[in-house]
Amino acid sequence: MITDDDALMIDGLMGRLLKRYPECGQVLMRYYTSRDKALMDVGKKLGFGEEKTRQLWKAGIAWIDGALDIRRVAA
């Protein structure tokens, strides 16, 4: 279960990601909030090829994970 504080932190990180790396942020946002079932459907709607979509998704996940890890270490 995710707490309200955790949800707000993720929301803030997504906002930062969208400003810094908009393409990564768009892929993550669309993939996790839309009704598209496949990552490739998200990529097609955004105009990206299969490989680029996968790379953007992985980069976005890694960026969020890194930001969360820094916060975990600081706590």
N, C-alpha and C positions, 0 to 999 in steps of 0.2 A: 504494500500500500504506500502511496506517495502522500507526503504531507503538503499542506498549503505552502509552507516555506520552501520546500523542494520544488514545487510547481512554479512558484514565483522565480526561483533561481534559474530554472530551465528556461522559463519565458525570457528572462533577461539575457541569458546566454544566446538564445535564438535571435533576439534583437541585435546583439553585437555581431553575431555571425552574418546576419542579413546585411548589416552595414559594411562589414569588412570583406566578406566573400559572398556577394549576392547570389551567384549561381549555386553555390553549395547550399546556402540557406533556402533558396527556392525549391531545390530538389528535396531537401529534408522536410520542409513545411508541407509541400504537396503530398509527399509520400505518406507522412504520418497523419495528415488531417483530411485527405480526400478519400473518396470512395474507390479510387483506382486500386486494383488488387496487385498489380505488378509494377515494379520499379520501372520497367521499360515503358509502360503506359504513361507514367509521369514524364519520362524523358521525351516521348513523342509529343506530348502536349506542350512541353517547354521548348521543343525544337532541337533537342540534343539527340545524338546517336547513342546506341547501346553502351559502348565503351565509355564515352564521356559521362553519361549518366551514372554509370557504376563508379567511376573515379570520383565524381563530385559527391556522391552519396558517402563513399568511404572517407573522403577528405573531411566532409562535414561531421561525420560521426567521430572521427579522430580528433577534430578540433574541440568538439563538445566534451569528449572524454578527457582530453588534456586539461581543459578548463576546470572540469569537475575534480580531477585528480589534484590540481594545485590547491583547490579549496579544501579538499579532504586533508591534505598534508598540513595546511595552515590551521586547521581546527584542532 
